[in-house]
Amino acid sequence: MRCLIFAGGEFTDPRWHRSQIREDDLVLCADKGAEYVLSLGLVPHLVVGDLDSLTGEVRRQLQAKEVPIKRFPREKDETDTELALIEALNRQPEEVIIFAGIGDRLDHSLANIFLLAGYLSSGIPIRLATPLQTLWATDRSVAVRGYPGQTVSLLPLSPVVRDLTLKGFCYPLENGLLRQGSSLGISNVLLGETGEIRFSDGILLIVQSNSE
């Protein structure tokens, strides 16, 4: 089972979002995300948050469809998206994908990106997906799977990433040091369907372009 979380960020391509949903997915909504899911003709399995971004009409629809709601006070330590992520991880899914997690609130966008690193210890893959890109974090060597010519950027979420080696990329690297604040890892390109990323220490944010 996958858990999909719809947050309250940018939602400009409903057709793309609808195409990403499987019949057996568990769909959770962080506040305004419920409006997005309803607009797709779907019914959320759970809505989480303080509900300050939901209109009266959306609330009436949720009530009519008997959608479970877990409401929190507006003054709280976690964002609505993090609360939804906690709910998702508690269900031990095979994967969590966050949609509409990037938007014009840069603080919320950054917070959602940092969640990818903050919950690495769960052992459950967490991705943040938009129509144009997919973001995920790793604290260990991985293989990136995509397509030839796909743009892949690497950004350190830790102060440094040590002994970074890249194979299968247009711009290879051997035992390099990637420092936080450096743009060295931006806009690399896959040569084939798989690129190898090896490093000994640190946390990497991997950003894969979704457009050929």
DRENTOR-601569 format. One line per 3 residues: their letters; for each residue x, y, z of N, C-alpha, C, O. Coordinates in Angstrom, 2 decimals. Layout:
BEGIN
A> X/Y/Z/X/Y/Z/X/Y/Z/X/Y/Z  ...;
REM end
This chain:
BEGIN
MRC> 0.83/-1.20/0.00/0.00/0.00/0.00/0.87/1.25/0.00/1.84/1.34/0.75  0.50/2.21/-0.84/1.15/3.51/-0.82/0.24/4.51/-0.10/-0.98/4.39/-0.13  0.87/5.48/0.55/0.13/6.59/1.13/0.42/7.84/0.32/1.58/8.21/0.12;
LIF> -0.61/8.49/-0.15/-0.47/9.75/-0.86/-0.96/10.87/0.04/-2.03/10.77/0.63  -0.18/11.93/0.13/-0.57/13.10/0.92/-0.74/14.28/-0.03/0.17/14.62/-0.78  -1.89/14.90/0.02/-2.11/16.14/-0.73/-2.02/17.30/0.24/-2.84/17.44/1.15;
AGG> -0.99/18.13/0.05/-0.80/19.30/0.89/-1.51/20.50/0.24/-2.35/20.32/-0.65  -1.19/21.71/0.69/-1.91/22.89/0.22/-1.13/23.80/-0.70/-1.46/24.98/-0.82  -0.09/23.27/-1.35/0.73/24.07/-2.24/0.18/24.15/-3.65/-1.03/24.09/-3.85;
EFT> 1.07/24.27/-4.61/0.67/24.47/-6.01/-0.03/23.25/-6.57/0.44/22.12/-6.43  -1.17/23.50/-7.22/-1.98/22.42/-7.80/-2.49/22.92/-9.16/-3.64/23.32/-9.29  -1.61/22.88/-10.16/-1.92/23.50/-11.44/-2.21/22.51/-12.56/-2.60/22.91/-13.65;
DPR> -2.02/21.22/-12.29/-2.21/20.22/-13.34/-3.02/19.05/-12.78/-2.45/17.99/-12.50  -4.33/19.22/-12.61/-5.17/18.16/-12.04/-5.08/16.85/-12.82/-5.12/15.77/-12.22  -4.97/16.93/-14.14/-4.91/15.69/-14.94/-3.67/14.87/-14.57/-3.74/13.65/-14.44;
WHR> -2.55/15.55/-14.39/-1.32/14.84/-13.99/-1.50/14.22/-12.62/-1.16/13.05/-12.42  -2.02/14.98/-11.68/-2.20/14.45/-10.33/-3.14/13.23/-10.34/-2.89/12.24/-9.66  -4.21/13.33/-11.12/-5.15/12.19/-11.19/-4.46/10.96/-11.74/-4.75/9.84/-11.31;
SQI> -3.56/11.14/-12.70/-2.88/10.00/-13.32/-1.92/9.30/-12.38/-1.53/8.16/-12.63  -1.54/9.96/-11.29/-0.57/9.38/-10.35/-1.22/8.48/-9.30/-0.53/7.79/-8.56  -2.54/8.49/-9.23/-3.25/7.80/-8.15/-3.68/6.41/-8.59/-4.31/6.24/-9.64;
RED> -3.34/5.43/-7.77/-3.76/4.05/-8.01/-5.00/3.74/-7.19/-5.29/4.41/-6.20  -5.71/2.73/-7.62/-6.97/2.38/-6.97/-6.78/1.99/-5.51/-7.65/2.25/-4.68  -5.64/1.36/-5.19/-5.44/0.86/-3.83/-4.62/1.82/-2.96/-4.21/1.45/-1.86;
DLV> -4.38/3.05/-3.42/-3.66/4.04/-2.63/-4.52/4.54/-1.47/-5.74/4.64/-1.58  -3.87/4.84/-0.35/-4.52/5.50/0.76/-4.27/7.00/0.61/-3.12/7.44/0.61  -5.33/7.79/0.49/-5.20/9.21/0.20/-5.49/10.03/1.45/-6.61/10.05/1.96;
LCA> -4.45/10.71/1.95/-4.57/11.58/3.11/-4.45/13.03/2.65/-3.74/13.33/1.69  -5.14/13.92/3.33/-5.11/15.33/2.95/-4.69/16.18/4.13/-5.16/16.00/5.25  -3.79/17.12/3.86/-3.39/18.11/4.85/-4.18/19.38/4.56/-3.83/20.14/3.66;
DKG> -5.24/19.61/5.32/-6.06/20.83/5.21/-6.52/21.07/3.77/-7.36/20.31/3.27  -6.01/22.10/3.09/-6.50/22.48/1.76/-6.36/21.37/0.74/-7.04/21.39/-0.29  -5.49/20.42/1.00/-5.36/19.29/0.09/-6.67/18.57/-0.14/-6.86/17.94/-1.18;
AEY> -7.60/18.65/0.83/-8.90/18.01/0.68/-9.68/18.62/-0.48/-10.39/17.91/-1.20  -9.55/19.91/-0.65/-10.22/20.59/-1.78/-9.68/20.06/-3.10/-10.46/19.84/-4.03  -8.38/19.85/-3.19/-7.78/19.34/-4.42/-8.29/17.93/-4.74/-8.65/17.64/-5.88;
VLS> -8.31/17.08/-3.73/-8.73/15.68/-3.95/-10.20/15.62/-4.37/-10.55/14.87/-5.28  -11.04/16.40/-3.73/-12.45/16.44/-4.12/-12.61/16.92/-5.56/-13.48/16.44/-6.29  -11.77/17.87/-5.98/-11.86/18.40/-7.34/-11.49/17.35/-8.38/-11.85/17.48/-9.55;
LGL> -10.78/16.30/-7.96/-10.41/15.20/-8.85/-11.50/14.14/-8.94/-11.37/13.15/-9.65  -12.59/14.37/-8.21/-13.68/13.40/-8.18/-13.41/12.23/-7.25/-14.04/11.18/-7.37  -12.50/12.41/-6.32/-12.13/11.37/-5.37/-12.54/11.76/-3.96/-12.83/12.93/-3.68;
VPH> -12.57/10.78/-3.08/-12.92/11.01/-1.68/-11.71/10.68/-0.82/-11.21/9.56/-0.87  -11.22/11.63/-0.03/-10.06/11.35/0.84/-10.40/10.28/1.88/-11.55/10.14/2.30  -9.38/9.54/2.28/-9.58/8.57/3.36/-9.45/9.23/4.73/-10.00/8.74/5.72;
LVV> -8.73/10.37/4.79/-8.57/11.10/6.05/-8.11/12.51/5.75/-7.29/12.74/4.85  -8.65/13.47/6.51/-8.19/14.86/6.43/-7.59/15.23/7.78/-8.18/14.97/8.83  -6.40/15.84/7.74/-5.66/16.18/8.95/-5.32/17.66/8.92/-5.00/18.21/7.86;
GDL> -5.38/18.33/10.07/-4.92/19.71/10.16/-5.84/20.59/10.96/-6.78/20.12/11.60  -5.56/21.90/10.91/-6.39/22.85/11.66/-7.58/23.34/10.85/-8.44/24.05/11.37  -7.64/22.97/9.56/-8.77/23.25/8.66/-8.99/24.74/8.41/-10.07/25.14/7.99;
DSL> -7.98/25.56/8.65/-8.16/27.00/8.46/-8.18/27.40/6.99/-8.52/28.55/6.68  -7.84/26.49/6.08/-7.82/26.82/4.66/-8.99/26.21/3.89/-9.06/26.34/2.67  -9.91/25.56/4.59/-11.05/24.92/3.93/-12.26/25.83/3.94/-12.61/26.41/4.98;
TGE> -12.91/25.96/2.79/-14.14/26.76/2.72/-15.29/25.98/3.34/-15.20/24.77/3.57  -16.37/26.70/3.62/-17.55/26.05/4.17/-18.11/24.99/3.23/-18.58/23.95/3.68  -18.05/25.26/1.91/-18.55/24.31/0.93/-17.75/23.02/0.96/-18.33/21.93/0.90;
VRR> -16.43/23.12/1.04/-15.60/21.92/1.11/-15.88/21.14/2.39/-15.95/19.91/2.37  -16.05/21.83/3.49/-16.37/21.15/4.74/-17.69/20.41/4.65/-17.82/19.30/5.17  -18.68/21.02/3.99/-19.98/20.36/3.83/-19.85/19.11/2.96/-20.49/18.09/3.23;
QLQ> -19.02/19.20/1.92/-18.81/18.02/1.07/-18.16/16.89/1.85/-18.56/15.73/1.73  -17.16/17.22/2.65/-16.49/16.20/3.46/-17.45/15.56/4.44/-17.43/14.35/4.65  -18.28/16.39/5.04/-19.26/15.86/5.99/-20.27/14.97/5.29/-20.61/13.90/5.80;
AKE> -20.75/15.39/4.12/-21.72/14.59/3.38/-21.16/13.25/2.96/-21.87/12.25/2.91  -19.85/13.23/2.66/-19.21/11.99/2.24/-18.65/11.20/3.42/-18.03/10.15/3.25  -18.89/11.70/4.63/-18.47/11.04/5.87/-16.98/10.76/5.90/-16.53/9.68/6.28;
VPI> -16.21/11.77/5.48/-14.75/11.64/5.49/-14.24/11.86/6.92/-14.57/12.87/7.53  -13.45/10.94/7.45/-12.88/11.15/8.78/-11.96/12.37/8.81/-11.18/12.58/7.88  -12.07/13.16/9.85/-11.26/14.37/10.01/-10.57/14.33/11.36/-11.20/14.11/12.39;
KRF> -9.27/14.54/11.34/-8.50/14.64/12.58/-8.06/16.09/12.71/-7.09/16.52/12.09  -8.79/16.83/13.53/-8.57/18.28/13.62/-7.61/18.62/14.75/-7.66/18.03/15.83  -6.74/19.59/14.48/-5.75/20.06/15.45/-5.94/21.56/15.65/-6.46/22.25/14.77;
PRE> -5.52/22.08/16.79/-5.59/23.54/17.00/-4.64/24.28/16.06/-3.65/23.71/15.60  -4.95/25.52/15.79/-4.11/26.31/14.89/-2.73/26.54/15.50/-1.73/26.56/14.79  -2.68/26.70/16.82/-1.39/26.87/17.49/-0.84/25.49/17.82/-1.28/24.84/18.77;
KDE> 0.12/25.04/17.03/0.68/23.71/17.18/2.12/23.71/16.74/2.58/24.66/16.11  2.86/22.65/17.07/4.28/22.59/16.75/4.55/22.12/15.32/5.57/22.50/14.74  3.68/21.31/14.74/3.89/20.75/13.42/2.99/21.44/12.39/1.91/21.93/12.72;
TDT> 3.45/21.48/11.15/2.58/21.94/10.07/1.54/20.85/9.79/1.67/19.71/10.23  0.50/21.22/9.05/-0.51/20.24/8.68/0.09/19.12/7.84/-0.30/17.96/7.98  1.05/19.46/6.98/1.68/18.43/6.16/2.47/17.44/7.00/2.43/16.24/6.75;
ELA> 3.19/17.93/8.01/3.93/17.01/8.87/2.98/16.12/9.66/3.25/14.94/9.86  1.87/16.68/10.11/0.88/15.86/10.83/0.33/14.76/9.93/0.14/13.62/10.37  0.09/15.09/8.66/-0.38/14.08/7.71/0.69/13.03/7.46/0.39/11.85/7.32;
LIE> 1.96/13.46/7.40/3.06/12.53/7.19/3.17/11.56/8.37/3.39/10.37/8.17  3.01/12.06/9.57/3.05/11.20/10.76/1.93/10.16/10.69/2.15/8.98/10.97  0.73/10.60/10.30/-0.40/9.67/10.14/-0.08/8.61/9.10/-0.37/7.43/9.29;
ALN> 0.53/9.04/7.99/0.87/8.09/6.93/1.90/7.06/7.40/1.72/5.87/7.17  2.96/7.52/8.05/4.01/6.61/8.50/3.51/5.65/9.56/3.99/4.52/9.64  2.56/6.07/10.37/1.98/5.18/11.38/1.29/3.97/10.76/1.10/2.95/11.42;
RQP> 0.92/4.10/9.50/0.25/3.00/8.79/1.23/2.06/8.10/0.82/1.10/7.46  2.52/2.34/8.24/3.57/1.48/7.69/3.37/1.16/6.20/3.33/0.00/5.81  3.24/2.19/5.37/3.07/1.95/3.94/4.39/1.56/3.29/5.45/1.67/3.91;
EEV> 4.32/1.12/2.05/5.55/0.80/1.32/6.24/2.07/0.83/7.44/2.08/0.56  5.45/3.15/0.72/5.98/4.41/0.20/5.01/5.53/0.54/3.80/5.32/0.64  5.55/6.75/0.71/4.73/7.95/0.90/5.10/8.95/-0.19/6.28/9.23/-0.42;
IIF> 4.09/9.49/-0.86/4.31/10.53/-1.87/3.51/11.76/-1.45/2.31/11.68/-1.19  4.19/12.89/-1.39/3.54/14.16/-1.04/3.32/14.96/-2.31/4.28/15.28/-3.02  2.07/15.29/-2.59/1.71/16.14/-3.72/1.35/17.53/-3.22/0.97/17.71/-2.06;
AGI> 1.46/18.52/-4.10/1.14/19.92/-3.77/1.91/20.38/-2.53/1.39/21.10/-1.68  3.16/19.93/-2.44/4.00/20.29/-1.30/4.90/21.48/-1.56/5.60/21.94/-0.66  4.89/21.98/-2.80/5.70/23.13/-3.18/4.75/24.24/-3.65/3.80/23.97/-4.38;
GDR> 5.00/25.47/-3.21/4.11/26.55/-3.62/4.73/27.91/-3.39/5.95/28.03/-3.28  3.89/28.94/-3.32/4.41/30.29/-3.17/4.79/30.64/-1.73/5.38/31.69/-1.49  4.47/29.77/-0.77/4.97/29.95/0.58/6.31/29.24/0.69/6.36/28.03/0.94;
LDH> 7.39/29.99/0.50/8.72/29.39/0.48/9.03/28.70/1.80/9.69/27.66/1.81  8.57/29.27/2.92/8.83/28.64/4.21/8.21/27.25/4.29/8.84/26.31/4.79  6.98/27.13/3.80/6.33/25.81/3.82/6.99/24.86/2.83/7.14/23.67/3.11;
SLA> 7.38/25.38/1.68/8.05/24.54/0.69/9.35/23.97/1.26/9.62/22.78/1.13  10.15/24.84/1.89/11.41/24.38/2.48/11.16/23.39/3.61/11.86/22.39/3.74  10.15/23.69/4.44/9.84/22.78/5.54/9.48/21.39/5.01/9.89/20.38/5.58;
NIF> 8.72/21.34/3.92/8.35/20.05/3.34/9.55/19.32/2.77/9.63/18.09/2.87  10.49/20.06/2.18/11.72/19.43/1.68/12.53/18.87/2.85/13.06/17.76/2.76  12.63/19.62/3.93/13.39/19.16/5.08/12.74/17.95/5.75/13.42/17.16/6.40;
LLA> 11.41/17.80/5.60/10.74/16.61/6.13/11.31/15.34/5.50/11.36/14.29/6.15  11.73/15.44/4.24/12.28/14.27/3.56/13.50/13.75/4.29/13.72/12.54/4.37  14.30/14.66/4.84/15.48/14.26/5.61/15.11/13.93/7.05/15.65/13.00/7.65;
GYL> 14.18/14.70/7.61/13.84/14.53/9.02/13.22/13.19/9.35/13.30/12.73/10.49  12.61/12.54/8.35/11.96/11.25/8.60/12.64/10.11/7.88/12.03/9.07/7.65  13.91/10.28/7.53/14.68/9.18/6.94/14.74/7.97/7.87/14.77/6.83/7.40;
SSG> 14.77/8.23/9.17/14.90/7.13/10.13/13.70/6.19/10.11/13.78/5.09/10.66  12.60/6.60/9.50/11.43/5.72/9.43/11.70/4.49/8.56/11.06/3.45/8.72  12.66/4.62/7.65/12.96/3.52/6.75/11.96/3.37/5.61/12.08/2.45/4.80;
IPI> 10.99/4.26/5.55/9.96/4.23/4.51/10.28/5.30/3.47/10.45/6.47/3.83  10.37/4.94/2.20/10.67/5.95/1.16/9.62/7.05/1.15/8.42/6.78/1.14  10.07/8.30/1.15/9.19/9.46/1.09/9.64/10.32/-0.07/10.81/10.68/-0.18;
RLA> 8.70/10.66/-0.95/9.01/11.51/-2.09/8.07/12.71/-2.11/6.94/12.64/-1.64  8.56/13.78/-2.65/7.77/14.98/-2.86/7.69/15.15/-4.38/8.71/15.36/-5.03  6.47/15.07/-4.94/6.32/15.02/-6.40/5.48/16.17/-6.92/4.46/16.52/-6.34;
TPL> 5.94/16.76/-8.03/5.19/17.77/-8.75/5.16/17.34/-10.22/5.87/16.41/-10.59  4.35/17.99/-11.06/4.36/17.61/-12.48/5.73/17.76/-13.14/5.99/17.12/-14.15  6.60/18.60/-12.58/7.89/18.87/-13.21/9.08/18.18/-12.56/10.13/18.06/-13.18;
QTL> 8.93/17.74/-11.31/10.09/17.17/-10.63/9.68/16.28/-9.47/8.59/16.39/-8.92  10.61/15.40/-9.11/10.44/14.53/-7.95/11.64/14.72/-7.04/12.78/14.68/-7.50  11.39/14.92/-5.75/12.46/15.14/-4.77/12.43/14.04/-3.72/11.37/13.61/-3.28;
WAT> 13.62/13.58/-3.34/13.73/12.61/-2.25/15.10/12.75/-1.61/16.01/13.33/-2.20  15.25/12.22/-0.43/16.49/12.36/0.33/17.05/10.98/0.65/16.32/10.00/0.75  18.36/10.94/0.81/19.01/9.69/1.18/20.23/9.96/2.05/20.91/10.97/1.87;
DRS> 20.50/9.07/2.98/21.70/9.16/3.80/22.64/7.99/3.51/23.53/7.68/4.31  22.43/7.35/2.36/23.29/6.22/1.97/23.41/6.17/0.45/22.64/6.80/-0.27  24.38/5.41/-0.01/24.60/5.27/-1.45/23.37/4.66/-2.12/22.74/3.76/-1.57;
VAV> 23.04/5.16/-3.32/21.84/4.71/-4.01/22.08/4.68/-5.52/23.06/5.23/-6.03  21.17/4.01/-6.21/21.11/4.08/-7.67/19.88/4.92/-8.03/18.78/4.68/-7.53  20.09/5.90/-8.90/19.00/6.74/-9.38/18.52/6.16/-10.71/19.30/5.98/-11.64;
RGY> 17.23/5.88/-10.78/16.66/5.31/-12.00/15.81/6.36/-12.72/14.98/7.03/-12.10  16.04/6.48/-14.02/15.31/7.46/-14.79/15.42/7.15/-16.26/15.19/6.02/-16.68  15.77/8.16/-17.07/15.89/7.97/-18.51/17.08/8.78/-19.02/17.44/9.79/-18.42;
PGQ> 17.68/8.35/-20.13/18.82/9.10/-20.67/18.43/10.56/-20.96/17.41/10.84/-21.58  19.28/11.46/-20.49/19.02/12.88/-20.67/18.24/13.52/-19.53/18.02/14.74/-19.54  17.83/12.74/-18.57/17.08/13.30/-17.44/18.00/14.15/-16.56/19.10/13.74/-16.22;
TVS> 17.53/15.33/-16.20/18.28/16.21/-15.32/18.14/15.74/-13.87/17.03/15.50/-13.39  19.26/15.60/-13.19/19.29/15.19/-11.79/20.20/16.16/-11.04/21.37/16.31/-11.39  19.67/16.79/-10.01/20.46/17.70/-9.18/20.65/17.11/-7.80/19.76/16.44/-7.27;
LLP> 21.81/17.35/-7.22/22.15/16.86/-5.89/22.49/18.04/-4.99/23.35/18.85/-5.30  21.79/18.12/-3.86/22.02/19.20/-2.91/22.22/18.60/-1.52/21.45/17.74/-1.10  23.24/19.05/-0.79/23.46/18.52/0.55/22.47/19.10/1.56/22.29/20.32/1.64;
LSP> 21.83/18.22/2.31/20.95/18.65/3.40/21.68/18.58/4.74/21.13/18.92/5.78  22.92/18.13/4.69/23.81/18.12/5.85/24.94/19.12/5.56/25.09/19.53/4.41  25.73/19.51/6.54/26.80/20.47/6.28/27.72/20.06/5.14/28.14/20.90/4.34;
VVR> 28.04/18.77/5.08/28.87/18.25/3.98/28.39/16.86/3.60/27.78/16.16/4.40  28.68/16.47/2.37/28.54/15.09/1.91/29.93/14.66/1.46/30.51/15.25/0.55  30.45/13.62/2.09/31.85/13.24/1.88/31.99/12.07/0.91/31.11/11.22/0.78;
DLT> 33.13/12.07/0.23/33.53/10.98/-0.67/32.46/10.70/-1.72/32.13/9.55/-2.00  31.92/11.75/-2.30/30.83/11.60/-3.28/31.39/11.15/-4.62/32.25/11.81/-5.21  30.88/10.03/-5.09/31.28/9.48/-6.38/30.03/9.29/-7.24/29.04/8.71/-6.80;
LKG> 30.10/9.78/-8.47/28.97/9.70/-9.39/29.40/8.93/-10.63/30.41/9.26/-11.26  28.62/7.91/-10.99/28.88/7.14/-12.20/27.58/7.04/-12.99/26.50/6.91/-12.41  27.68/7.09/-14.30/26.51/7.04/-15.15/25.89/8.41/-15.39/24.77/8.52/-15.87;
FCY> 26.64/9.46/-15.05/26.19/10.83/-15.23/27.08/11.55/-16.25/28.22/11.16/-16.48  26.54/12.58/-16.85/27.31/13.38/-17.81/28.52/14.01/-17.15/29.59/14.12/-17.76  28.36/14.43/-15.88/29.45/15.02/-15.13/29.81/14.10/-13.97/29.20/14.19/-12.90;
PLE> 30.78/13.20/-14.16/31.15/12.25/-13.12/31.92/12.94/-12.00/32.39/14.07/-12.15  32.04/12.24/-10.90/32.79/12.75/-9.76/33.41/11.57/-9.03/32.82/10.49/-8.97  34.60/11.78/-8.48/35.29/10.71/-7.77/35.71/11.22/-6.40/36.58/12.09/-6.30;
NGL> 35.11/10.68/-5.36/35.47/11.01/-3.97/35.48/12.53/-3.72/36.40/13.06/-3.11  34.46/13.19/-4.19/34.36/14.64/-4.02/33.74/15.02/-2.69/33.18/14.18/-1.98  33.85/16.29/-2.35/33.25/16.85/-1.14/32.21/17.88/-1.56/32.52/18.86/-2.23;
LRQ> 30.99/17.65/-1.17/29.91/18.56/-1.51/29.49/19.31/-0.24/29.02/18.70/0.72  29.67/20.61/-0.25/29.38/21.43/0.93/28.01/22.09/0.81/27.58/22.49/-0.28  27.34/22.20/1.93/26.07/22.91/1.96/26.30/24.36/1.57/27.20/25.02/2.09;
GSS> 25.48/24.85/0.64/25.67/26.20/0.14/26.37/26.25/-1.20/26.45/27.30/-1.83  26.89/25.10/-1.64/27.54/25.01/-2.95/26.52/24.60/-4.01/25.59/23.84/-3.72  26.70/25.09/-5.24/25.82/24.71/-6.35/26.46/23.66/-7.25/26.00/23.44/-8.37;
LGI> 27.51/23.01/-6.77/28.26/22.05/-7.58/27.38/20.93/-8.12/27.60/20.46/-9.24  26.39/20.50/-7.35/25.61/19.33/-7.75/24.40/19.63/-8.61/23.61/18.72/-8.90  24.23/20.88/-9.04/23.05/21.25/-9.81/23.17/20.81/-11.28/24.23/20.91/-11.89;
SNV> 22.04/20.33/-11.82/21.88/20.07/-13.26/22.88/19.08/-13.84/23.51/19.36/-14.86  23.02/17.93/-13.19/23.72/16.83/-13.83/22.72/16.11/-14.74/21.53/16.42/-14.71  23.22/15.16/-15.54/22.35/14.52/-16.53/22.65/13.02/-16.55/23.81/12.62/-16.58;
LLG> 21.60/12.19/-16.54/21.77/10.75/-16.66/22.18/10.38/-18.08/21.61/10.88/-19.05  23.18/9.50/-18.19/23.61/9.01/-19.49/22.76/7.83/-19.96/22.56/7.63/-21.16  22.26/7.07/-19.02/21.42/5.92/-19.33/20.21/5.91/-18.41/19.74/6.97/-17.98;
ETG> 19.71/4.72/-18.11/18.53/4.60/-17.26/18.87/4.58/-15.78/17.98/4.69/-14.93  20.15/4.42/-15.46/20.56/4.34/-14.05/21.84/5.13/-13.82/22.77/5.09/-14.63  21.87/5.86/-12.73/23.08/6.55/-12.30/23.42/6.12/-10.88/22.53/5.95/-10.04;
EIR> 24.70/5.94/-10.63/25.16/5.46/-9.32/25.68/6.62/-8.48/26.51/7.41/-8.94  25.16/6.72/-7.25/25.60/7.75/-6.31/26.15/7.06/-5.07/25.43/6.35/-4.37  27.44/7.28/-4.81/28.05/6.69/-3.62/28.66/7.79/-2.76/29.26/8.73/-3.28;
FSD> 28.49/7.68/-1.45/29.13/8.61/-0.52/29.23/7.95/0.84/28.51/7.00/1.14  30.14/8.47/1.66/30.42/7.83/2.95/29.68/8.47/4.11/29.44/7.83/5.13  29.30/9.75/3.96/28.70/10.45/5.10/27.91/11.66/4.60/28.33/12.35/3.67;
GIL> 26.75/11.90/5.24/25.95/13.07/4.90/24.55/12.71/4.45/24.17/11.53/4.44  23.78/13.72/4.07/22.42/13.55/3.58/22.28/14.32/2.28/22.60/15.50/2.22  21.83/13.66/1.24/21.66/14.27/-0.07/20.19/14.43/-0.41/19.38/13.54/-0.17;
LIV> 19.86/15.58/-0.97/18.56/15.78/-1.60/18.74/15.53/-3.09/19.60/16.13/-3.73  17.93/14.63/-3.65/17.99/14.29/-5.06/16.76/14.85/-5.74/15.63/14.57/-5.34  16.98/15.65/-6.78/15.88/16.28/-7.51/15.93/15.77/-8.95/16.88/16.06/-9.68;
QSN> 14.92/15.03/-9.36/14.86/14.47/-10.71/13.78/15.19/-11.52/12.64/15.31/-11.08  14.17/15.65/-12.70/13.22/16.29/-13.60/12.23/15.26/-14.12/12.61/14.12/-14.40  10.96/15.65/-14.24/9.93/14.75/-14.76/9.62/14.99/-16.22/8.77/14.31/-16.79;
SE> 10.29/15.96/-16.83/10.00/16.27/-18.23/11.19/15.93/-19.10/12.33/16.24/-18.76  10.93/15.28/-20.23/12.02/14.89/-21.14/12.38/16.05/-22.06/13.27/15.92/-22.90;
REM end
